[in-house]
Amino acid sequence: QTHNITTKNFSWYTTFNFAYNQNKVLKVMTTENQTTPGLQGYPVGAIFALKTQGVDPKNGQILIETKDGQTVNIETLYKLTDETGLGFYAQRDPAEEREFYSYIGTSDAPYTGGFMNTFTYRNWELNVNFSYNLGAHDAPASYDLTSFDPGRNTNRDILDRWTPENTDGKFPALVSRNHNIADYSFFGDRRDVYRALDIWVKKLSYVRLQNLRLAYR
C-alpha cells in the first residue's frame, strides 16, 4: 500500500496486488492417433495452432505457413486425394500432423491482480477498484466455413471474408460442393483443423473497473 497524498482534509492511497501464475505439464502420454501436439513441457492451457499466411486472393483458400517456411494450401499440406469420388481424405499420419502445429500461448492468464485507489475528503470517501488479467489467449472460430447459417447471429469477421467482390478479405471464403471442394470435404470431416487456425487466436488481456463506491461517514 502506498500513501500518495496525506493532508489535514484530503488523502489518497493505493493498494496493489499482483500474482504470477505458472504451470508446466511434466509428463503426459501421447497416443499414436493423436493429431495435435502433447502438452508435455507446456502449460495445462496450452494452445497450438496452424500458422497461416493469409488467404489466396484467387479463390479464398486459407494459406498455411509450413515449418520450413513454405506457403501452401490445406490440400497440399494434408496431401488430400479423392480416389473414390466420395470425398477428399488426408494422406498424412497423426505423427506428421502433430508437427504442423506451433505453440501460440496459454488460455490461463500468467499475470493477474488489481489495484484500488482510495480518496478521502473530510467525511467523504471514494474507492475505485480495478482488476487486470494479462497474457491469456482464446481461439474460438468466428464462423463455420462449411455450413454457415445466415439466419443465425455470427461474428463480424464474416464481413471480412474472401468473396469475388472482396478478394482482399482477411478471412477464408465459405466453401461448398461447388467452391473449394477439397476444403469443403476436408473441413466438413475435420473441423478440429479449421478451428486450430491461428487467425482465430485472440488475446484476452484486459484492465477493467471492478468496483466504484462513494461513501459518507
Salt bridges, closest charged atoms under 4 A:
ASP56 OD1 - LYS58 NZ 3.29
GLU96 OE2 - ARG92 NH1 3.30
GLU97 OE1 - ARG190 NH2 2.97
GLU125 OE2 - ARG213 NH2 3.33
GLU125 OE1 - ARG217 NH1 3.84
ASP144 OD2 - ARG191 NE 3.33
ASP157 OD2 - LYS202 NZ 3.84
ASP192 OD1 - ARG190 NE 2.94
